[in-house]
Amino acid sequence: MRVVFFGTPEFAVPSLRALLGEGFDVLAAVTQPDRPQGRSRSHAVPPPVKIEAEAEAIPVFQPERPTDPAFLDRLRELAPDVGVVVAYGHILKAELLRLPGRGMVNVHPSLLPELRGAAPVEWAIVNGLAKTGVSIMQLDEGLDSGPVLLQIPHTIEPDETGGELSAHLAEVGAQALVEALALWEQDALRPVAQDHARATYAPKLTRATAQVRWSDPAERVARLIRGLDPKPGAWSALDGQEIKLFGARVAERQGTAGQVLNADGRLLIAAGRGAVEVEEVQPAGKARMPATDWMRGRRIKAGQRLG
C-alpha cells in the first residue's frame, strides 16, 4: 500500500515509524513549515515529523496551506493509495481528501464519537474520564465525524498527565494504524458510521482554558493541572506575576479559594472545596522548578492568595 503521511508533532512520529517498520511504501511526508523559535525568533526549528522523515530518506513537503495547487499537483503525481493523517494541524478540504485512491485515514486519540476536536488527550483528563483510547477513522469534511475502522481502549491512570497519556496513545495509535491498514487492504474491515447524537467535543486549549479557577473543587483543579502538563501548562498569578503549576494532588484541607494554606515544606492551595498540593512551578520567563525552591526564593507565606 502506497502511503502519503501527514503529521507534525512528536505525537505523530511513532505512527510514521510503525508504517516503515511494517513495510508500507511511504511516498512522502507532509508537515508544517519550519517555525522560528527562541527570543530572537531567528532560528527556524523543523517539526519532529520532518526530522524523522529525512532520517529515513523520505521526501518532505511543507506547504504553508495544503490547498496550494502546486502541492496538490505533486501529490497527484505520486498517486498514493491512502493518506494517513496524525496530528497534522490543518483541516483538509474535499479535493485533498479525495486525492488518494482509498481516501484519507486519521489516528485520533479518543474513542469517537467522544472528544472530537483539537485537544482530546487533555480534555479526557480535565473531564475526569476513566477511559479513553484511539480511533482509526476515515476522514470526511466534518470534524472527526467520519466512519471508524478500528478502536483500541486505554485506561487513564489516576495521576496521569497530559504528556504521559499522549505518549501512551501515540504508541497505541501507531499499532492500531498498521493493523487497520493491513486489514483494510485485505477487505477485512468495514467502516462503521459514528453515532453523531453521542458526540462530545474537545475544543482548542486557550489561555482562558488554562487559567486555574480556584473556586472550582480541588478534584477539578488538580485534573486541569495534570491534563495541561507539560503543555500549555495551567496557570495562576501571585502579586500580578504569572506562574504555571504542575504535579497536583488533592489534599483534605479547607480555606479561602486561592489562599496558600501551607508554605513550609510544601505548596498547599485552597480550592472551592478541598485543597491542592502543587509539586512544581514555572514562573514566567524561567525554567520549571520544585515548588519548594520557588517558595524559598519568593518567601511565600501562608495566607497569600493566588488568582
FENKA-V423467 format. One record per residue. N is the residue number from 1. RES is the residue in three letters. PSI is psi in degrees with one decimal (NA if undefined). OMEGA is omega in whole degrees, -180 to 180 (NA if undefined). BURIAL is b if it has 9 or more other ideal C-beta (glycine too) atoms within 8 Angstrom, else e. Layout:
BEGIN
<<N RES PSI OMEGA BURIAL> <N RES PSI OMEGA BURIAL>>
END
This chain:
BEGIN
<<1 MET 127.6 -178 e> <2 ARG 122.2 -169 b> <3 VAL 138.8 163 b> <4 VAL 128.4 -174 b> <5 PHE 129.1 177 b> <6 PHE 120.5 178 b> <7 GLY 161.7 -178 b> <8 THR -58.1 -170 b> <9 PRO -178.2 180 b> <10 GLU -33.0 179 e> <11 PHE -30.7 -176 b> <12 ALA -20.3 -172 b> <13 VAL -44.3 179 b> <14 PRO -34.8 179 b> <15 SER -40.7 177 b> <16 LEU -43.6 179 b> <17 ARG -40.0 -179 b> <18 ALA -41.2 177 b> <19 LEU -44.3 180 b> <20 LEU -40.8 -178 b> <21 GLY -27.1 -180 e> <22 GLU 6.7 173 e> <23 GLY 13.5 175 e> <24 PHE 146.0 -178 b> <25 ASP 93.8 -179 e> <26 VAL 107.7 -174 b> <27 LEU -34.6 -177 b> <28 ALA 157.9 172 b> <29 ALA 131.4 178 b> <30 VAL 124.2 -178 b> <31 THR 173.5 -179 b> <32 GLN 160.2 180 b> <33 PRO 156.2 172 e> <34 ASP 140.3 -178 b> <35 ARG 141.0 177 e> <36 PRO 141.1 178 b> <37 GLN 171.8 -178 e> <38 GLY 167.9 -176 e> <39 ARG -36.5 -178 e> <40 SER -15.3 -179 e> <41 ARG 27.5 -176 e> <42 SER -10.2 -176 e> <43 HIS 117.1 -180 e> <44 ALA 129.9 -177 e> <45 VAL 127.4 180 e> <46 PRO 149.8 176 e> <47 PRO 152.5 179 b> <48 PRO -37.1 -180 b> <49 VAL -37.1 177 b> <50 LYS -44.6 -180 b> <51 ILE -45.0 -179 b> <52 GLU -43.9 -178 b> <53 ALA -45.0 -179 b> <54 GLU -33.4 177 b> <55 ALA -24.2 179 e> <56 GLU 11.8 179 e> <57 ALA 35.6 176 e> <58 ILE 130.4 177 b> <59 PRO 141.8 -177 e> <60 VAL 130.4 173 b> <61 PHE 137.2 -179 b> <62 GLN 62.7 179 b> <63 PRO 144.4 175 b> <64 GLU -37.9 175 e> <65 ARG 137.8 -177 e> <66 PRO 7.1 174 b> <67 THR -1.9 -178 e> <68 ASP 124.7 -177 b> <69 PRO -39.4 180 e> <70 ALA -39.4 178 e> <71 PHE -44.8 180 b> <72 LEU -38.9 178 b> <73 ASP -39.5 179 e> <74 ARG -37.7 178 b> <75 LEU -39.3 178 b> <76 ARG -38.2 179 e> <77 GLU -31.9 179 e> <78 LEU -25.3 179 b> <79 ALA 58.9 -179 e> <80 PRO 153.3 173 b> <81 ASP -35.9 -176 e> <82 VAL 148.7 170 b> <83 GLY 135.5 179 b> <84 VAL 125.3 -176 b> <85 VAL 123.4 178 b> <86 VAL 99.5 177 b> <87 ALA 52.7 -180 b> <88 TYR -40.6 177 b> <89 GLY 3.8 176 e> <90 HIS 146.3 170 e> <91 ILE 129.3 -175 e> <92 LEU 134.5 -179 b> <93 LYS 168.0 -174 b> <94 ALA -40.1 -178 e> <95 GLU -40.9 179 e> <96 LEU -38.4 -180 b> <97 LEU -31.7 -178 b> <98 ARG -6.9 -172 e> <99 LEU -49.4 176 b> <100 PRO 151.2 -177 b> <101 GLY -38.8 180 e> <102 ARG 8.0 -180 e> <103 GLY -155.7 -176 b> <104 MET 140.9 172 b> <105 VAL 152.9 -175 b> <106 ASN 140.4 171 b> <107 VAL 109.8 -176 b> <108 HIS 126.1 -175 b> <109 PRO 61.5 170 b> <110 SER 170.0 176 b> <111 LEU 84.6 -178 b> <112 LEU 144.5 13 b> <113 PRO 10.8 175 b> <114 GLU 141.5 172 b> <115 LEU 54.9 168 b> <116 ARG 145.6 174 b> <117 GLY -164.7 -165 b> <118 ALA -25.5 -171 e> <119 ALA 56.6 -176 b> <120 PRO -30.9 -179 b> <121 VAL -50.2 -178 b> <122 GLU -43.7 -178 b> <123 TRP -27.7 176 b> <124 ALA -41.5 179 b> <125 ILE -46.7 -179 b> <126 VAL -38.7 -179 b> <127 ASN -3.5 176 e> <128 GLY 28.7 179 e> <129 LEU 143.2 176 b> <130 ALA -21.7 -175 e> <131 LYS 142.3 170 b> <132 THR -148.0 180 b> <133 GLY -158.3 -179 b> <134 VAL 138.1 175 b> <135 SER 131.7 170 b> <136 ILE 116.8 -171 b> <137 MET 156.2 171 b> <138 GLN 134.4 -180 b> <139 LEU 136.9 168 b> <140 ASP -167.2 -176 e> <141 GLU -1.9 178 e> <142 GLY -175.9 179 e> <143 LEU 97.3 178 e> <144 ASP 40.4 -172 b> <145 SER 2.0 -176 b> <146 GLY 169.7 -180 b> <147 PRO 146.8 -177 b> <148 VAL 133.9 177 b> <149 LEU -38.3 -175 b> <150 LEU 143.7 175 b> <151 GLN 141.2 176 b> <152 ILE 119.3 179 b> <153 PRO 158.2 178 e> <154 HIS 129.9 178 b> <155 THR 133.8 178 e> <156 ILE 122.1 179 b> <157 GLU 151.7 -173 e> <158 PRO -39.5 -177 e> <159 ASP 18.5 -176 e> <160 GLU 138.4 177 b> <161 THR 167.2 177 b> <162 GLY -40.8 180 b> <163 GLY -41.5 179 b> <164 GLU -43.6 179 b> <165 LEU -40.5 178 b> <166 SER -43.3 180 b> <167 ALA -42.4 179 e> <168 HIS -46.3 -177 b> <169 LEU -28.3 176 b> <170 ALA -41.6 179 b> <171 GLU -42.9 178 b> <172 VAL -43.9 -179 b> <173 GLY -36.7 180 b> <174 ALA -44.5 180 b> <175 GLN -38.6 178 b> <176 ALA -37.0 -180 b> <177 LEU -51.6 -177 b> <178 VAL -35.4 177 b> <179 GLU -45.1 -179 b> <180 ALA -43.6 -179 b> <181 LEU -40.5 179 b> <182 ALA -44.5 179 b> <183 LEU -39.1 -179 b> <184 TRP -39.7 179 b> <185 GLU -29.7 179 e> <186 GLN 8.2 -177 e> <187 ASP 33.5 180 e> <188 ALA 5.6 176 e> <189 LEU 142.9 175 b> <190 ARG 125.2 178 e> <191 PRO 138.3 180 b> <192 VAL 124.0 -180 e> <193 ALA 142.1 177 e> <194 GLN 151.5 173 b> <195 ASP 96.8 -174 e> <196 HIS -23.7 179 e> <197 ALA -19.9 -179 e> <198 ARG 3.7 -174 e> <199 ALA 137.3 168 b> <200 THR 168.6 -169 e> <201 TYR 150.4 180 e> <202 ALA 83.1 -174 b> <203 PRO 164.2 178 b> <204 LYS 139.9 179 e> <205 LEU 131.4 -180 b> <206 THR 171.8 176 e> <207 ARG -38.7 179 e> <208 ALA -39.5 177 e> <209 THR -40.7 -173 e> <210 ALA -11.0 -180 b> <211 GLN 128.8 180 b> <212 VAL 130.5 174 b> <213 ARG 101.0 -173 e> <214 TRP -14.8 176 b> <215 SER -14.1 176 e> <216 ASP 158.8 175 b> <217 PRO 152.5 -177 b> <218 ALA -35.6 -179 b> <219 GLU -42.7 -179 b> <220 ARG -38.2 178 b> <221 VAL -45.2 -180 b> <222 ALA -39.6 179 b> <223 ARG -38.9 178 b> <224 LEU -45.6 -178 b> <225 ILE -42.8 179 b> <226 ARG -42.2 -177 b> <227 GLY -31.7 -178 b> <228 LEU 15.2 178 b> <229 ASP 122.1 10 b> <230 PRO -18.9 -177 e> <231 LYS 142.0 -1 e> <232 PRO -5.8 -178 e> <233 GLY 123.3 174 b> <234 ALA 142.9 -175 b> <235 TRP 157.7 172 b> <236 SER -169.7 -180 b> <237 ALA 145.9 175 b> <238 LEU 121.4 -178 b> <239 ASP 39.0 176 e> <240 GLY 0.7 -179 e> <241 GLN 127.4 -177 e> <242 GLU 144.9 178 e> <243 ILE 135.2 175 b> <244 LYS 149.1 -172 b> <245 LEU 141.3 -178 b> <246 PHE 158.4 174 b> <247 GLY 60.4 -174 b> <248 ALA 138.5 173 b> <249 ARG 146.9 179 b> <250 VAL 138.2 179 b> <251 ALA 148.8 -178 b> <252 GLU 72.8 176 e> <253 ARG 164.5 180 b> <254 GLN 153.4 177 e> <255 GLY -176.3 177 e> <256 THR 132.9 -176 e> <257 ALA 127.2 180 b> <258 GLY -7.3 -176 b> <259 GLN 135.4 174 b> <260 VAL 118.7 -177 b> <261 LEU -27.6 -177 b> <262 ASN 123.0 177 b> <263 ALA 20.7 -179 b> <264 ASP 86.5 179 e> <265 GLY -24.4 175 e> <266 ARG 153.0 -179 e> <267 LEU 109.0 -178 b> <268 LEU 124.0 -173 b> <269 ILE 133.1 -179 b> <270 ALA 141.4 173 b> <271 ALA -174.9 180 b> <272 GLY -34.0 172 e> <273 ARG 119.7 -177 e> <274 GLY -165.4 -178 b> <275 ALA 166.3 -178 b> <276 VAL 129.5 172 b> <277 GLU 128.7 -177 b> <278 VAL 128.3 -175 b> <279 GLU -35.7 -176 b> <280 GLU 153.7 178 b> <281 VAL 164.3 174 b> <282 GLN 98.1 176 b> <283 PRO 154.3 -180 b> <284 ALA 129.6 177 e> <285 GLY 5.7 -178 e> <286 LYS 171.1 180 e> <287 ALA 159.5 174 e> <288 ARG 140.0 -175 e> <289 MET 161.2 174 b> <290 PRO 141.1 -180 e> <291 ALA -33.3 -179 b> <292 THR -38.0 178 b> <293 ASP -42.0 180 e> <294 TRP -44.0 -180 b> <295 MET -40.4 -180 b> <296 ARG -42.8 -179 e> <297 GLY -36.5 -180 e> <298 ARG -5.0 -177 e> <299 ARG 51.0 180 e> <300 ILE 137.6 -178 b> <301 LYS 150.6 172 e> <302 ALA 139.1 -179 e> <303 GLY -24.4 175 e> <304 GLN 157.3 -171 b> <305 ARG 130.5 175 b> <306 LEU 148.8 179 b> <307 GLY NA NA e>>
END
